[in-house]
Amino acid sequence: RDDRTCKQLLNEALKYHFMPEHRLSHQTVLMTRPRCAPKVLCAVGGKSGLFACLDSVEMYFPQNDSWIGLAPLNIPRYEFGIGVLDQKVYVVGGIETNVRPGVTVRKHENSVECWNPDTNTWTSLERMNEIRSTLGVVVLAGELYALGGYDGQSYLQSVEKYIPKIRKWQPVAPMTTKRSCFAAAVLDGMIYAIGGYGPAHMNSVERYDPSKDSWEIVASMADKRIHFGVGVMLGFIFVVGGHNGVSHLSSIERYDPHQNQWTVCRPMKEPRTGVGAAVIDNYLYVVGGHSGSSYLNTVQKYDPISDTWLDSAGMIYCRCNFGLTAL
């Protein structure tokens, strides 16, 4: 994957997907490709063993069901937040692990880096005001929100947002509850903070209204969950996998904001904790994680219309507690 041919193919793929001005020149060669580039998945960092903190990055192309490696992170990290803003991938906070003879040092981060698809490079950006690992990250109205997490000593309920135009982080209203190891999602202009730990396993959910800068409690999930995946499609929020404090979960639930109600859906084929989830073409892709016995590189996608699961090509690397996003 590092030879000249693969690098050339990667550059061509990135140009086609993220640089529209180059697409016309590709049409004579790629006549079967659609006019608008389909979305792709980007899997970033994570863990592949007890002490193995990853800097590797890979991209999934659903049209040919394959993965290819990208430029590595500047800082190997896991349990961070990830989001896409202006077609760039932002990696926020997390934990960096340094292993030396006889000792492992874990550093909780407030650093931020950004991947540019035009150049396939990572650039360091302004640090958050607070150190945060196991945080939630979402993008809303052109701004990047970092929610809750753990700073190495305390669980957090504070929230801050990054404003790209002024390149600064600013605080917003804190959540009602301290949360780490949770999931965050945006639906209908609202931010949802779902489940997590702080300092007990939770199934509670709260919702942020940016027009009021305030949070409200909504219906709780059926299961308590930490380290689970989340995706939004067809007007619903889907949560999948994780751990409830007793066992690794294969269950999936769907939230209807109009009914303020969670519904249990068909479970995955195997349990996954520290799993990544993202939506492409109304499929929920569930990627990697830990089964309870091994680190995973396997991928399944959920079809909400038929309530069924399908297998997709596995990642290059096994990953747990990593970042996954569609762009």
C-alpha positions as CSV (number, residue, x, y, z in Angstrom):
1,R,0.0,0.0,0.0
2,D,3.0,2.3,0.1
3,D,4.3,1.8,-3.4
4,R,4.2,4.4,-6.1
5,T,1.2,2.8,-7.9
6,C,-0.9,2.8,-4.7
7,K,0.0,6.4,-3.9
8,Q,-0.9,7.5,-7.4
9,L,-4.3,5.7,-7.1
10,L,-4.9,7.3,-3.7
11,N,-4.1,10.8,-5.1
12,E,-6.5,10.2,-8.0
13,A,-9.2,9.0,-5.7
14,L,-8.8,12.0,-3.4
15,K,-8.9,14.4,-6.3
16,Y,-12.0,12.9,-7.7
17,H,-13.9,12.9,-4.4
18,F,-12.8,16.2,-2.9
19,M,-11.7,18.4,-5.8
20,P,-14.6,18.9,-8.2
21,E,-12.6,20.9,-10.7
22,H,-10.7,17.7,-11.5
23,R,-13.7,15.5,-12.2
24,L,-14.2,16.5,-15.8
25,S,-10.8,15.2,-16.7
26,H,-11.7,11.9,-15.1
27,Q,-14.9,11.3,-17.0
28,T,-13.3,9.7,-20.1
29,V,-11.6,7.2,-17.9
30,L,-14.3,6.7,-15.3
31,M,-17.4,6.8,-17.3
32,T,-19.4,4.7,-14.8
33,R,-18.8,7.0,-11.9
34,P,-21.7,9.3,-10.9
35,R,-21.5,13.0,-11.4
36,C,-21.6,13.7,-7.6
37,A,-18.9,11.8,-5.7
38,P,-20.4,9.3,-3.2
39,K,-19.5,9.6,0.4
40,V,-16.6,7.7,1.9
41,L,-15.7,6.6,5.5
42,C,-12.6,7.8,7.3
43,A,-11.3,5.6,10.2
44,V,-8.7,7.3,12.4
45,G,-6.4,6.2,15.2
46,G,-7.6,4.2,18.1
47,K,-6.2,1.1,19.8
48,S,-5.3,-2.3,18.5
49,G,-4.0,-3.8,21.7
50,L,-3.7,-3.1,25.4
51,F,-0.8,-0.6,24.8
52,A,-1.0,-0.2,21.0
53,C,-2.1,3.4,20.3
54,L,-2.5,4.0,16.6
55,D,-1.7,7.0,14.3
56,S,-2.8,5.2,11.2
57,V,-5.7,6.4,9.1
58,E,-7.7,4.6,6.4
59,M,-10.6,5.4,4.0
60,Y,-13.4,3.2,2.8
61,F,-14.9,3.5,-0.7
62,P,-18.4,1.9,-0.7
63,Q,-18.6,1.8,-4.5
64,N,-15.9,-0.9,-4.7
65,D,-16.1,-2.1,-1.0
66,S,-12.4,-1.4,-0.3
67,W,-10.1,0.4,2.1
68,I,-6.9,2.4,1.4
69,G,-4.4,4.0,3.8
70,L,-4.0,7.7,4.3
71,A,-1.4,10.0,5.9
72,P,-1.0,9.2,9.6
73,L,-2.0,11.5,12.5
74,N,0.6,13.8,13.9
75,I,-0.2,12.4,17.4
76,P,-1.2,8.7,17.9
77,R,-4.4,8.9,20.0
78,Y,-7.6,7.1,21.0
79,E,-10.8,8.0,22.8
80,F,-11.0,11.3,20.9
81,G,-13.8,13.1,19.1
82,I,-14.1,13.4,15.4
83,G,-16.1,15.6,13.1
84,V,-16.2,17.0,9.5
85,L,-16.3,20.7,8.8
86,D,-15.9,22.2,5.3
87,Q,-14.9,18.7,4.0
88,K,-12.0,18.5,6.4
89,V,-11.7,15.9,9.2
90,Y,-11.2,17.3,12.7
91,V,-9.7,15.1,15.5
92,V,-10.2,16.5,18.9
93,G,-8.7,15.6,22.3
94,G,-8.3,12.0,23.3
95,I,-5.5,10.0,25.0
96,E,-1.9,9.7,23.8
97,T,0.0,6.7,25.1
98,N,3.8,6.5,25.5
99,V,5.2,3.1,26.4
100,R,8.6,2.9,28.0
101,P,10.4,0.0,29.6
102,G,8.3,-0.9,32.7
103,V,5.9,2.0,32.5
104,T,3.0,3.3,30.3
105,V,2.2,7.0,30.4
106,R,-1.2,8.1,29.3
107,K,-1.6,11.8,28.4
108,H,-5.1,13.3,28.1
109,E,-5.1,15.8,25.3
110,N,-6.7,19.2,24.4
111,S,-4.9,19.2,21.1
112,V,-6.7,19.3,17.8
113,E,-5.6,18.4,14.3
114,C,-7.3,18.6,10.9
115,W,-6.9,16.4,7.8
116,N,-7.1,18.2,4.4
117,P,-8.2,15.9,1.6
118,D,-6.6,18.2,-1.1
119,T,-3.1,17.5,0.3
120,N,-3.6,14.3,2.4
121,T,-1.9,16.1,5.3
122,W,-2.7,16.7,9.0
123,T,-2.3,20.2,10.5
124,S,-2.4,21.2,14.2
125,L,-5.0,23.7,15.1
126,E,-5.9,25.8,18.2
127,R,-6.2,23.7,21.4
128,M,-9.4,23.4,23.3
129,N,-9.8,25.4,26.5
130,E,-10.1,22.2,28.5
131,I,-8.4,18.8,28.3
132,R,-10.9,16.2,27.1
133,S,-10.8,12.5,26.4
134,T,-13.8,10.2,25.8
135,L,-15.7,13.3,24.7
136,G,-18.5,13.9,22.1
137,V,-17.9,16.0,19.0
138,V,-20.5,17.3,16.6
139,V,-20.7,19.9,13.9
140,L,-23.7,22.3,13.8
141,A,-24.1,25.5,11.7
142,G,-20.5,25.6,10.7
143,E,-19.1,25.3,14.2
144,L,-17.4,22.3,15.9
145,Y,-18.7,21.4,19.4
146,A,-16.7,19.5,22.0
147,L,-18.9,18.1,24.8
148,G,-18.1,16.6,28.2
149,G,-15.4,13.9,28.5
150,Y,-12.7,13.2,31.1
151,D,-9.7,15.4,31.8
152,G,-7.6,12.7,33.7
153,Q,-9.1,13.7,37.1
154,S,-12.7,14.6,36.7
155,Y,-15.7,13.8,34.5
156,L,-16.9,16.9,32.6
157,Q,-20.2,18.5,31.7
158,S,-18.7,21.6,30.1
159,V,-19.1,22.3,26.4
160,E,-17.1,24.5,24.1
161,K,-17.3,25.2,20.4
162,Y,-14.7,26.1,17.8
163,I,-15.5,29.0,15.4
164,P,-13.3,28.6,12.3
165,K,-13.6,32.2,11.2
166,I,-11.9,33.5,14.3
167,R,-10.0,30.3,15.1
168,K,-11.0,30.3,18.7
169,W,-12.8,28.0,21.2
170,Q,-15.7,29.6,23.1
171,P,-17.7,28.1,26.0
172,V,-21.5,27.4,25.7
173,A,-24.0,26.2,28.2
174,P,-22.9,23.0,30.1
175,M,-24.8,19.8,29.9
176,T,-27.1,18.9,32.9
177,T,-25.0,15.8,33.6
178,K,-21.3,15.0,33.6
179,R,-20.7,12.5,30.8
180,S,-17.7,10.6,29.4
181,C,-17.6,7.6,27.0
182,F,-20.9,8.8,25.5
183,A,-22.1,9.6,22.0
184,A,-23.3,12.9,20.5
185,A,-25.4,13.5,17.5
186,V,-27.2,16.3,15.6
187,L,-30.8,16.0,14.5
188,D,-33.1,18.8,13.3
189,G,-30.7,21.5,14.5
190,M,-30.4,20.1,18.0
191,I,-27.4,18.4,19.7
192,Y,-28.1,15.2,21.6
193,A,-25.8,13.8,24.3
194,I,-26.5,10.2,24.8
195,G,-25.6,7.7,27.6
196,G,-22.1,7.4,28.9
197,Y,-20.4,7.3,32.3
198,G,-20.2,9.9,35.0
199,P,-19.4,8.1,37.3
200,A,-22.0,5.4,36.7
201,H,-23.2,3.8,33.5
202,M,-26.1,5.8,32.1
203,N,-29.0,5.5,29.7
204,S,-30.1,9.1,30.0
205,V,-30.3,11.5,27.1
206,E,-30.3,15.3,26.9
207,R,-30.8,17.8,24.1
208,Y,-29.2,21.2,23.4
209,D,-31.0,24.0,21.6
210,P,-28.5,26.5,20.2
211,S,-31.1,29.2,19.8
212,K,-31.7,29.2,23.6
213,D,-28.2,28.0,24.7
214,S,-29.9,25.5,27.0
215,W,-30.2,21.8,27.6
216,E,-33.3,19.6,28.3
217,I,-33.8,16.0,29.3
218,V,-35.5,13.7,26.8
219,A,-36.4,10.0,26.8
220,S,-33.8,7.5,28.1
221,M,-32.5,4.6,26.1
222,A,-33.6,1.0,26.9
223,D,-29.9,0.0,27.6
224,K,-27.2,1.8,29.6
225,R,-24.2,2.3,27.2
226,I,-20.6,3.5,27.1
227,H,-18.2,3.4,24.2
228,F,-21.0,2.9,21.6
229,G,-21.6,4.1,18.1
230,V,-24.2,6.6,16.8
231,G,-25.6,7.6,13.4
232,V,-28.5,9.8,12.1
233,M,-30.7,8.8,9.2
234,L,-34.3,9.0,8.0
235,G,-35.1,11.4,10.8
236,F,-34.0,9.0,13.6
237,I,-31.0,8.6,15.8
238,F,-29.5,5.1,16.0
239,V,-27.2,3.9,18.7
240,V,-25.4,0.6,18.5
241,G,-23.2,-1.6,20.6
242,G,-21.1,-0.5,23.6
243,H,-21.0,-1.8,27.1
244,N,-23.6,-1.7,29.9
245,G,-21.2,-2.2,32.8
246,V,-21.8,-6.0,32.8
247,S,-21.4,-7.2,29.2
248,H,-20.5,-6.1,25.6
249,L,-23.6,-5.2,23.6
250,S,-24.9,-6.2,20.2
251,S,-28.1,-4.3,20.6
252,I,-29.3,-1.3,18.6
253,E,-31.9,1.3,19.4
254,R,-33.7,4.0,17.3
255,Y,-34.8,7.4,18.7
256,D,-37.9,9.2,17.2
257,P,-37.7,12.9,18.2
258,H,-41.4,13.5,17.4
259,Q,-42.6,10.6,19.6
260,N,-39.7,11.2,22.1
261,Q,-39.3,7.4,22.2
262,W,-36.7,4.7,21.7
263,T,-37.4,1.5,19.8
264,V,-35.2,-1.6,19.8
265,C,-34.1,-2.9,16.4
266,R,-32.5,-6.1,15.1
267,P,-29.1,-6.6,17.0
268,M,-25.7,-7.0,15.3
269,K,-24.2,-10.3,14.5
270,E,-21.7,-9.9,17.3
271,P,-21.2,-7.5,20.3
272,R,-18.9,-4.5,19.8
273,T,-17.5,-2.0,22.3
274,G,-15.4,1.0,21.3
275,V,-17.1,0.7,17.9
276,G,-17.3,3.3,15.2
277,A,-20.5,4.1,13.4
278,A,-21.4,6.4,10.4
279,V,-24.1,6.7,7.8
280,I,-23.8,6.5,4.0
281,D,-26.8,6.3,1.7
282,N,-29.1,5.5,4.6
283,Y,-27.0,2.5,5.7
284,L,-25.5,2.6,9.2
285,Y,-21.9,1.3,8.9
286,V,-20.7,-0.3,12.2
287,V,-16.9,-0.7,12.2
288,G,-14.3,-2.3,14.3
289,G,-14.4,-2.3,18.1
290,H,-13.8,-5.1,20.6
291,S,-16.0,-8.2,20.9
292,G,-15.1,-9.0,24.5
293,S,-12.4,-11.4,23.3
294,S,-10.6,-9.7,20.4
295,Y,-10.0,-6.4,18.6
296,L,-12.0,-6.2,15.4
297,N,-11.5,-4.9,11.9
298,T,-14.8,-6.3,10.6
299,V,-17.6,-4.1,9.2
300,Q,-21.3,-4.6,9.1
301,K,-24.0,-2.2,7.7
302,Y,-27.5,-1.9,8.9
303,D,-30.5,-1.4,6.5
304,P,-33.2,0.3,8.6
305,I,-35.8,-0.3,5.9
306,S,-35.5,-4.1,6.0
307,D,-34.1,-4.2,9.6
308,T,-31.3,-6.4,8.4
309,W,-27.5,-6.5,8.6
310,L,-25.0,-7.0,5.7
311,D,-21.2,-7.6,5.7
312,S,-18.7,-5.2,4.1
313,A,-15.0,-5.4,3.6
314,G,-12.9,-5.2,6.8
315,M,-10.5,-2.4,7.6
316,I,-6.7,-2.8,7.1
317,Y,-6.2,-2.6,10.9
318,C,-8.2,-3.7,13.9
319,R,-9.3,-0.7,15.8
320,C,-11.1,0.1,19.1
321,N,-12.0,3.5,20.7
322,F,-11.2,5.2,17.4
323,G,-12.8,7.8,15.2
324,L,-15.1,7.1,12.3
325,T,-16.8,9.6,10.1
326,A,-18.4,9.9,6.7
327,L,-17.4,12.7,4.4
